[in-house]
Amino acid sequence: MDLRNKVLLYFLFKGYVGLIVAAVIKISGNPNADMALAIAMVIKFSAIAGLIVYNFPKIQIFFRR
């Protein structure tokens, strides 16, 4: 596994941790937690998209017929 995959997996992990923390903050009644939830989701989805785009040549064999 190269460095770019490790960094993207790190961002994915941090996105999930941020999502859990923001959800706990939202449950506790803070009305400003929506922005934290949105930021965590953007980080998570961008990490997933980065992993797919960077590793597309490796996973392209699954899309061939």
C-alpha positions as CSV (number, residue, x, y, z in Angstrom):
1,M,0.0,0.0,0.0
2,D,1.5,3.3,-1.0
3,L,1.4,6.6,0.8
4,R,-1.6,8.1,-1.0
5,N,-3.8,5.2,-0.1
6,K,-2.7,5.5,3.5
7,V,-3.5,9.2,3.6
8,L,-6.9,8.7,2.0
9,L,-7.7,5.9,4.4
10,Y,-6.6,8.1,7.3
11,F,-9.0,10.8,6.0
12,L,-11.8,8.3,5.7
13,F,-11.2,7.2,9.3
14,K,-11.1,10.8,10.5
15,G,-14.4,11.4,8.6
16,Y,-16.1,8.6,10.4
17,V,-14.8,9.7,13.8
18,G,-15.9,13.3,13.0
19,L,-19.3,12.0,12.0
20,I,-19.7,10.1,15.3
21,V,-18.5,13.1,17.3
22,A,-20.8,15.5,15.5
23,A,-23.7,13.1,15.9
24,V,-23.1,13.0,19.7
25,I,-22.9,16.8,19.8
26,K,-26.2,17.0,17.8
27,I,-27.9,14.5,20.1
28,S,-26.8,16.5,23.1
29,G,-28.8,19.4,21.8
30,N,-26.4,21.8,20.2
31,P,-28.1,23.5,17.2
32,N,-24.9,24.3,15.5
33,A,-23.8,20.7,15.0
34,D,-25.3,20.6,11.5
35,M,-22.2,22.3,10.1
36,A,-19.9,19.7,11.8
37,L,-22.0,16.9,10.4
38,A,-21.8,18.4,6.9
39,I,-18.0,18.8,7.1
40,A,-17.5,15.3,8.3
41,M,-19.7,13.9,5.5
42,V,-17.8,15.9,2.9
43,I,-14.5,14.6,4.3
44,K,-15.8,11.1,4.2
45,F,-17.2,11.2,0.7
46,S,-14.1,13.0,-0.7
47,A,-11.9,10.3,0.8
48,I,-14.0,7.5,-0.7
49,A,-14.0,9.3,-4.1
50,G,-10.3,9.8,-3.9
51,L,-9.7,6.1,-3.1
52,I,-11.9,5.1,-6.1
53,V,-10.3,7.5,-8.5
54,Y,-6.7,6.7,-7.4
55,N,-7.2,2.9,-7.4
56,F,-9.5,2.7,-10.5
57,P,-6.8,1.0,-12.7
58,K,-6.5,-1.7,-10.1
59,I,-10.3,-2.2,-9.7
60,Q,-11.1,-1.8,-13.4
61,I,-10.9,-5.5,-13.9
62,F,-14.2,-5.9,-11.9
63,F,-16.0,-3.7,-14.5
64,R,-14.9,-5.6,-17.6
65,R,-17.1,-8.2,-19.2
